[in-house]
């Protein structure tokens, strides 16, 4: 294992811990996106570029976007129920 691979593994481990420790859902979505990108970097260091590209699309873009969309939907529904709109 090279030094770059070891550093990438440590960054992924710290990123996973950061996702779990984030309490605010919006912040957690942002940290999850960064974690997905760090996983893609890890896959690149282990010479798996096809998996890295898939990880960028799914883990760094699609998943955080779906979480943010769901949070917006819940907030709007709560506003309608309270009669704010």
N, C-alpha and C positions, 0 to 999 in steps of 0.2 A: 504494500500500500504506500502510495506517495504522500508527501506532506500536504499537497493540495486536497487529496481525498480525505485525509484526516481532518483538515480544517473544515471541509464541506460537511462532514459527518457531525462535527461539533456544532456548526451553525444550524444544521437541521434539528439537532437535539434541543438547542436553545430556542429555536423558533417554535417547535412543538410545545415546549413548556410555556412560551409566551402566549400562544393561542389559548391554552387551557387557563392561564391566569388572567386573561382579559375578561372583565366582567360586563362591560357595556357591549351589547350586541353589534352595534355599528363598528366599534373599535375592534371587536373580535373578527368581523368580516375583513377589515383592512389587514389585520395581522395574519389572518388565514391566507390572504392573497400573497402577502410577502413570504409566508411559509411555503406556499405552492411554488413560488419562483425559486426559493432556495432549494427545494426538492429538484426542480429542473436543473439547477446548477450542479447538484449532486449527481444526477443522472449523466450529465455531460462529462463530469470528471471520471465516471466509471465507463465512459465510452458507449453510451446508449443514447445517441442523438434523437432517434425516433421516439423513444419513451419521453425524452426531455421536451420535445415539441408537443406531444400530447399533454404532458403535465402543465405546460405553459397555458395551453388553451383551456383545459378543464380546471386545474387547481389555482391558477393565478388570475383567470379572467371570468370564466363561467360561474364557478361556485360563489365567489364574492358578489358578483352581479345578482345572482339569484337570491342571496341572503339579503342584500340591500333592497331588492324589489319586494321581498316578503315583508321586511320591516316597514317599508313605506305603506304597503297595503294594510297592515295591522294598524298603523298610526292613523290612516284615513278612516278606517272602520271605527276606531275609537272616537275620532272627532265627530263622525256622523251620529254615533250613539249618544254622545254628550250634547248634541244639538248645536255644535259650533259651525257647521256648514250649512 
